[in-house]
Amino acid sequence: TGPGDHTSLRFGAFGYYGRNALNLDGSLFPGVGTLREPFYRVGGDVRFKYRHLELYGLGMYGHDTNLLVDPETLDVSHGTPVTFTGGFAEAEYWFYPWLIGLMRYDVVNSPTDFLNGASRHNTRNRFSPGVQVLLRANIKWAFEYQRRWQQQVPDSPLFFRANGFVTGIDYVF
């Protein structure tokens, strides 16, 4: 009935290289100048479509150079690089041409987040069931519940989950 209904399998890959610019105006470390920390991201993705079902997935590896400045001598040295791996898997089912159900699982394995207190474990993950309603050809209303990873309450041994409900409207013109 149309090109959107055909079974398909797609694979992709990506890479990104850049440099973070720190201490631009010299206010953080006067006399040091601008620090440029290289970083890169590499990964791949897959998409499978069969009738009303679509499956997506992405995996990524990230590496950030970590420059350290000694505040007394203003010497710049290389610290331990910050690395992480992660990705997502998502399934969408088109119940009707205007109603799409979805399930998504996101995961990031980052020991640095654990050491900095952003997560209870090395791995952060999120599970998100949701629904999307196509109101018109160019307007979509999305509803999503997010069950998130455990975070530590500041200055406490207790942990909590910052779960939430998200809604939004996508408008394409």
C-alpha positions as CSV (number, residue, x, y, z in Angstrom):
1,T,0.0,0.0,0.0
2,G,3.0,2.3,0.2
3,P,6.7,2.6,0.8
4,G,6.2,2.9,4.6
5,D,4.7,-0.6,4.8
6,H,7.6,-2.5,3.4
7,T,9.8,-4.7,5.5
8,S,13.2,-3.2,5.9
9,L,16.5,-3.7,7.8
10,R,18.9,-0.8,8.1
11,F,22.4,-0.6,9.6
12,G,24.4,2.6,10.3
13,A,27.6,3.8,11.9
14,F,28.8,7.2,13.2
15,G,31.8,8.9,14.5
16,Y,32.3,12.4,16.0
17,Y,35.4,14.2,17.1
18,G,35.6,17.5,18.8
19,R,37.4,19.7,21.4
20,N,36.0,21.2,24.5
21,A,37.3,24.7,25.1
22,L,37.8,25.5,28.8
23,N,39.0,28.6,30.6
24,L,38.1,30.8,27.6
25,D,38.3,34.2,29.3
26,G,41.0,33.1,31.8
27,S,38.8,33.6,34.8
28,L,39.1,30.0,36.1
29,F,42.9,29.8,35.8
30,P,44.4,33.3,35.1
31,G,47.6,33.0,33.1
32,V,46.9,29.5,31.6
33,G,45.0,30.4,28.5
34,T,42.4,28.4,26.7
35,L,42.5,24.6,27.4
36,R,41.3,22.4,24.5
37,E,40.2,18.9,25.6
38,P,39.7,16.4,22.7
39,F,36.8,14.0,22.8
40,Y,35.3,11.5,20.5
41,R,32.2,9.3,20.1
42,V,31.8,6.2,17.9
43,G,28.9,3.8,17.5
44,G,26.4,2.0,15.4
45,D,22.7,1.7,15.0
46,V,20.1,-0.7,13.6
47,R,16.5,-0.4,12.5
48,F,14.1,-3.2,11.6
49,K,10.5,-2.6,10.3
50,Y,8.0,-5.3,9.7
51,R,4.4,-4.4,9.0
52,H,3.2,-2.4,12.1
53,L,6.3,-3.1,14.3
54,E,9.5,-1.1,14.3
55,L,12.6,-2.0,16.4
56,Y,15.5,0.5,16.9
57,G,18.8,0.2,18.6
58,L,21.9,2.2,19.1
59,G,25.3,1.6,20.8
60,M,27.9,4.2,21.5
61,Y,31.4,4.5,23.1
62,G,32.6,7.9,24.3
63,H,36.1,9.1,25.4
64,D,36.9,12.5,26.8
65,T,40.4,13.7,27.5
66,N,40.7,15.0,31.1
67,L,43.2,17.9,31.5
68,L,44.1,18.9,35.0
69,V,45.6,22.2,36.2
70,D,47.7,22.6,39.3
71,P,46.4,25.8,40.8
72,E,49.7,26.6,42.5
73,T,52.1,26.1,39.6
74,L,49.6,26.4,36.7
75,D,51.0,23.3,35.1
76,V,48.6,21.4,32.8
77,S,48.7,17.6,32.9
78,H,46.6,14.7,31.5
79,G,44.4,13.0,34.0
80,T,42.5,9.7,33.7
81,P,40.3,9.9,30.6
82,V,36.5,9.9,31.2
83,T,34.9,7.0,29.2
84,F,31.5,5.6,28.9
85,T,29.4,3.1,26.9
86,G,25.7,3.1,26.3
87,G,22.8,3.0,24.0
88,F,19.1,2.3,23.7
89,A,16.6,-0.2,22.4
90,E,13.1,0.8,21.4
91,A,10.1,-0.9,20.0
92,E,7.1,0.9,18.4
93,Y,3.8,-0.6,17.3
94,W,1.4,1.2,15.1
95,F,-2.0,0.2,16.4
96,Y,-3.7,2.6,14.0
97,P,-2.2,5.0,11.5
98,W,-2.7,7.7,14.2
99,L,-1.9,5.7,17.4
100,I,1.7,4.4,18.2
101,G,2.7,2.5,21.3
102,L,6.3,2.4,22.4
103,M,8.7,0.9,24.9
104,R,12.3,2.2,25.3
105,Y,15.2,1.2,27.4
106,D,18.2,3.5,27.8
107,V,21.5,2.5,29.4
108,V,24.8,4.3,30.2
109,N,27.7,2.5,31.8
110,S,29.9,5.3,33.3
111,P,32.1,4.6,36.4
112,T,32.7,8.4,36.5
113,D,29.0,9.1,37.2
114,F,29.2,6.6,40.1
115,L,32.3,8.2,41.5
116,N,30.7,11.7,41.2
117,G,27.5,10.5,43.0
118,A,25.3,10.9,39.9
119,S,24.2,7.2,40.1
120,R,24.1,4.5,42.8
121,H,25.9,2.1,40.4
122,N,28.3,2.3,37.5
123,T,25.3,1.8,35.2
124,R,22.4,4.3,34.8
125,N,19.3,3.1,33.0
126,R,15.8,4.2,32.2
127,F,12.7,2.3,31.1
128,S,10.1,4.4,29.2
129,P,6.7,3.1,28.1
130,G,4.7,5.6,26.1
131,V,2.1,6.4,23.4
132,Q,2.1,8.9,20.5
133,V,-1.0,10.3,18.9
134,L,-0.9,11.8,15.5
135,L,-3.4,14.6,15.7
136,R,-2.8,15.8,12.1
137,A,-0.3,15.0,9.4
138,N,2.2,17.4,11.0
139,I,1.3,17.4,14.7
140,K,2.1,14.6,17.1
141,W,1.2,14.5,20.8
142,A,3.5,12.3,22.9
143,F,3.0,10.8,26.4
144,E,5.8,8.9,28.2
145,Y,6.4,7.6,31.7
146,Q,10.1,7.4,32.7
147,R,11.4,5.0,35.4
148,R,14.9,6.3,36.1
149,W,18.1,5.1,37.9
150,Q,18.7,5.6,41.6
151,Q,20.4,8.8,42.8
152,Q,21.7,9.6,46.2
153,V,19.9,12.2,48.4
154,P,22.5,15.0,49.1
155,D,24.2,14.6,52.5
156,S,22.3,11.4,53.2
157,P,22.9,7.6,52.8
158,L,19.4,7.3,51.2
159,F,18.6,6.9,47.5
160,F,15.7,7.9,45.4
161,R,14.4,7.6,41.8
162,A,13.5,10.8,39.9
163,N,10.7,9.0,37.9
164,G,8.5,11.2,35.9
165,F,5.8,11.6,33.3
166,V,6.7,13.6,30.2
167,T,4.3,15.0,27.5
168,G,5.0,17.1,24.5
169,I,3.8,18.2,21.1
170,D,5.9,17.7,17.9
171,Y,5.1,20.1,15.1
172,V,6.6,19.6,11.7
173,F,6.4,22.3,9.0
